[in-house]
Amino acid sequence: MQSFLGAGNLTLKSLSTTRWSAREQACRSLITNWVSMSKALKSISENKNEKSVIRSEAEGIQQRLSSQEMAFMASVWDTILECFNAVSTKLQAEEVDISTVVGLYTSLVAFLDEMGKSFKVYRKLGEEKLESSQQVLQIPQSV
């Protein structure tokens, strides 16, 4: 999988069950490496040297990654987790006071309210992810 990730890309992350920052990093890695992951999964699913169960699993993951729902939800969660992680980090600062907490809470509520009104923006982000991976994965037709 690493051979499909360019030098400047984030590495793939496992999902932590306890830390916001780890969840944000995992989602960011998915968004950043979307096309590379699609290529890697396609390569694995087509590799006759791999066990059939591995090829099948890679194909299943690649199909899920190619769904509109996955692209949309990844775009939405990337934005949400980035914001929550920033707020969480500020709340953990030693010098945080109650007025800062109230301000952060208020801004977080406003952010989520505004985000709820931005369905079309996230749908478009998801569609762009799908289009970019589909363009890369298409096999050129021979003449």
C-alpha positions as MATLAB code, in Angstrom:
seq = 'MQSFLGAGNLTLKSLSTTRWSAREQACRSLITNWVSMSKALKSISENKNEKSVIRSEAEGIQQRLSSQEMAFMASVWDTILECFNAVSTKLQAEEVDISTVVGLYTSLVAFLDEMGKSFKVYRKLGEEKLESSQQVLQIPQSV';
ca = [
       0.000    0.000    0.000;
       2.820    2.412    0.861;
       4.172    2.192   -2.705;
       0.972    3.886   -3.912;
       1.326    6.784   -1.482;
       3.482    9.632   -2.749;
       6.301   11.152   -0.721;
       4.212   14.121    0.448;
       1.101   12.176    1.459;
       0.095   11.312    4.968;
       0.426    7.710    5.996;
      -2.622    5.582    6.614;
      -3.787    5.600   10.212;
      -5.689    3.126   12.305;
      -8.814    4.329   14.060;
      -8.460    5.082   17.764;
     -11.485    4.536   19.964;
     -10.446    7.162   22.509;
      -8.683   10.165   20.958;
     -10.299   12.860   18.786;
      -6.925   13.731   17.291;
      -6.351   10.152   16.144;
      -9.804   10.014   14.570;
      -9.182   13.316   12.820;
      -5.816   12.089   11.525;
      -7.341    8.824   10.271;
     -10.111   10.660    8.416;
      -7.665   13.236    7.005;
      -5.430   10.434    5.790;
      -8.405    8.801    4.054;
      -9.357   12.063    2.340;
      -5.776   12.893    1.347;
      -4.951    9.417    0.064;
      -8.336    8.616   -1.526;
      -7.070    8.070   -5.066;
      -3.883    6.283   -3.966;
      -5.894    3.932   -1.779;
      -8.277    3.205   -4.655;
      -5.317    2.382   -6.916;
      -3.735    0.136   -4.282;
      -6.971   -1.725   -3.625;
      -7.562   -2.232   -7.342;
      -4.011   -3.517   -7.740;
      -4.443   -5.962   -4.863;
      -7.826   -7.176   -6.124;
      -6.363   -7.865   -9.581;
      -3.136   -9.494   -8.340;
      -3.379  -13.211   -9.121;
      -0.494  -13.882   -6.694;
      -2.654  -12.806   -3.745;
      -4.919  -15.244   -1.931;
      -8.486  -15.125   -3.182;
      -9.777  -13.987    0.215;
      -7.369  -11.006    0.173;
      -8.335  -10.096   -3.403;
     -12.017  -10.343   -2.507;
     -11.611   -8.204    0.600;
      -9.647   -5.559   -1.354;
     -12.355   -5.495   -4.020;
     -15.077   -5.086   -1.383;
     -13.266   -2.211    0.315;
     -12.587   -0.565   -3.044;
     -16.279   -0.826   -3.963;
     -17.256    0.806   -0.663;
     -14.651    3.509   -1.235;
     -16.227    4.123   -4.659;
     -19.704    4.716   -3.249;
     -21.299    8.156   -3.174;
     -22.287    7.651    0.460;
     -18.695    6.937    1.542;
     -17.308    9.943   -0.345;
     -19.984   12.229    1.134;
     -19.577   10.956    4.700;
     -15.776   11.127    4.548;
     -16.006   14.772    3.455;
     -18.468   15.606    6.222;
     -16.557   13.786    8.963;
     -13.234   15.270    7.891;
     -14.639   18.753    8.470;
     -16.376   17.865   11.746;
     -13.402   16.044   13.231;
     -10.992   18.809   12.244;
     -13.133   21.353   14.095;
     -13.719   19.151   17.149;
     -10.019   18.344   17.355;
      -9.091   22.050   17.272;
     -11.612   22.807   20.045;
     -10.496   19.801   22.081;
      -6.860   20.883   21.854;
      -7.715   24.418   23.025;
      -9.819   23.080   25.904;
      -6.870   21.030   27.149;
      -4.571   24.046   27.429;
      -3.418   24.831   30.980;
      -4.401   28.505   30.743;
      -7.973   27.915   29.531;
     -10.622   29.880   31.437;
     -14.415   29.686   31.569;
     -14.942   32.553   29.097;
     -12.758   30.719   26.561;
     -14.749   27.517   27.122;
     -18.039   29.362   26.573;
     -16.666   31.019   23.427;
     -15.425   27.712   22.051;
     -18.739   26.016   22.817;
     -20.681   28.839   21.147;
     -18.488   28.752   18.056;
     -18.789   24.967   17.843;
     -22.595   25.139   17.988;
     -22.605   27.863   15.304;
     -20.225   25.824   13.145;
     -22.426   22.721   13.332;
     -25.547   24.784   12.624;
     -23.914   26.312    9.541;
     -22.591   22.951    8.440;
     -26.108   21.537    8.551;
     -27.090   24.125    5.969;
     -24.197   23.189    3.659;
     -25.372   19.825    2.345;
     -24.662   20.795   -1.271;
     -21.060   21.740   -0.465;
     -20.305   18.349    1.069;
     -22.153   16.492   -1.649;
     -19.957   18.286   -4.210;
     -16.785   17.434   -2.248;
     -17.840   13.790   -2.194;
     -18.607   13.812   -5.917;
     -15.171   15.311   -6.638;
     -13.501   12.515   -4.642;
     -15.411    9.897   -6.615;
     -14.671   11.529   -9.955;
     -10.942   11.777   -9.253;
     -10.674    8.124   -8.229;
     -12.831    6.941  -11.148;
     -10.696    8.865  -13.652;
      -7.518    7.290  -12.310;
      -8.951    3.772  -12.182;
     -10.417    3.742  -15.680;
      -8.555    1.468  -18.024;
      -7.810    3.208  -21.322;
      -9.519    1.502  -24.225;
      -7.183    0.184  -26.875;
      -7.876    1.170  -30.450;
];
